Each structure stands twice: as structure tokens, then as C-alpha cells.
């Protein structure tokens, strides 16, 4: 009985699609290509969501100044170009955790406006980073555009390249 139900469903699907295929509106190649595209988009959406969450989790943990958080996020061979135009390594990033904490002890970070382009085991992520900080008792906000290239190694996404660009104060509300 189960086979007959499946067989009947297949026959119905073929009967429904046959007139469109005969007219040329749908070709077997286009049908297969559309299915592959849908599957790729679904996989891409999954990667995009995972990487957006990875960045958000990292930014939420930055104020803790935990060396392990930075080591987990940035690959050993990362190339990071700071907003001042200085290129640093992962070792530099780890060394400067204490400097950042001393200079911006109350800083917290938000993010929005994500764009993710997955390429298999690589992905490029761009987003707006919003840094909230208190300086001399006054609340300040700075905005940056960040672009990171991630590589999936041993089942984990890590940043292998990073570029931070400070958005001028008068443009902080623009995306």
C-alpha cells in the first residue's frame, strides 16, 4: 500500500509537470538547476546565520577581556588591519587585550547591517559595529564598518583576515 501511494504521488507529479515540460516552460535541466539553487541558498543562509551569530557572540564577550575568546575567534595566521591603518597579527591582538581594556574599560559592542557571502569553507562578512563607551562620565558612540574573511577549519569558523574602518562621526547614523 505504501509503495502504491508513493507511486501514485510520483505519477501525479509527472502528470502535472508534463504539459509544462512539453511546452518548454520547464526543462528537466531548469528543474534540476532550480533544486540545486534552492539547496545552495539554504546552505548559504545557514552559514550566514551561523557567522552572524559567531560575530555577535564574540562582540558580546570582548568586554570580558578573556584571551581564549580572542584566540578562538581569530586564526593563528590572521591579518588584521585596524582602523588606523596598522596591520597586526593574532599575537598583537592578544597582547593588546589589556591595553584596550585600560583605554576603554566600559566599552560594549553591538552590531547590525550584516552581509555574508559564503564560498564553501570561506565566507566574507561585512557589518556595522557600534561601540558604546563612557569617556569622562559622558556616553559616546563610535561606529565602524568591519569586513572579515572567515575560513572553516576543523569544523570551526575563524577570522583569517579583518579590516576595520571607522565611520566619521557625522555619518554614524548612516549604514
Residue pairs with C-beta under 8 A, 6 or more apart in sequence:
17 26
17 31
20 26
21 27
21 28
43 118
44 116
44 118
47 116
47 118
47 123
48 114
48 116
48 118
48 123
50 157
51 116
51 118
51 123
51 125
51 150
51 157
52 114
52 116
52 125
52 127
54 73
54 150
54 157
55 111
55 114
55 125
55 127
55 148
56 111
58 69
58 73
59 109
59 110
59 111
59 129
60 109
61 69
62 69
62 107
62 109
63 107
63 108
63 109
65 97
65 98
65 100
65 101
67 94
67 97
70 90
70 93
70 94
70 97
71 90
71 94
72 156
72 158
73 158
73 159
74 80
74 90
74 93
74 158
74 159
74 162
75 90
75 151
75 153
75 158
75 159
75 160
76 90
77 90
77 160
78 89
78 90
78 93
78 158
78 159
78 160
78 161
78 162
79 87
79 89
79 160
79 161
79 162
80 87
80 88
80 89
80 90
80 92
80 93
80 159
80 161
80 162
80 163
80 164
81 87
81 88
81 162
81 163
81 164
82 88
82 164
83 144
83 164
83 165
83 166
88 96
100 107
104 131
104 133
106 133
106 134
107 131
107 132
107 133
108 131
108 132
108 133
109 129
109 130
109 131
109 132
110 129
110 130
110 132
111 127
111 128
111 129
111 130
112 127
112 128
112 130
112 175
113 127
113 128
113 175
114 125
114 126
114 127
115 125
115 126
115 127
116 123
116 124
116 125
116 126
117 123
117 124
121 151
121 152
121 153
122 149
122 150
122 151
122 152
123 149
123 150
123 157
124 147
124 148
124 149
124 150
125 146
125 147
125 148
125 149
125 150
126 145
126 146
126 147
126 148
127 145
127 146
128 143
128 144
128 145
128 146
128 167
128 175
129 143
129 144
129 145
129 146
129 164
130 141
130 142
130 143
131 141
131 142
131 143
131 144
132 139
132 140
132 141
133 139
133 140
133 141
133 142
134 140
141 172
142 166
142 167
142 169
142 172
143 166
143 167
143 171
143 172
144 164
144 165
144 166
144 167
145 164
145 165
145 167
146 162
146 163
146 164
146 165
147 162
147 163
148 159
148 161
148 162
148 163
149 159
149 160
149 161
149 162
150 157
150 158
150 159
150 160
151 157
151 158
151 160
167 174
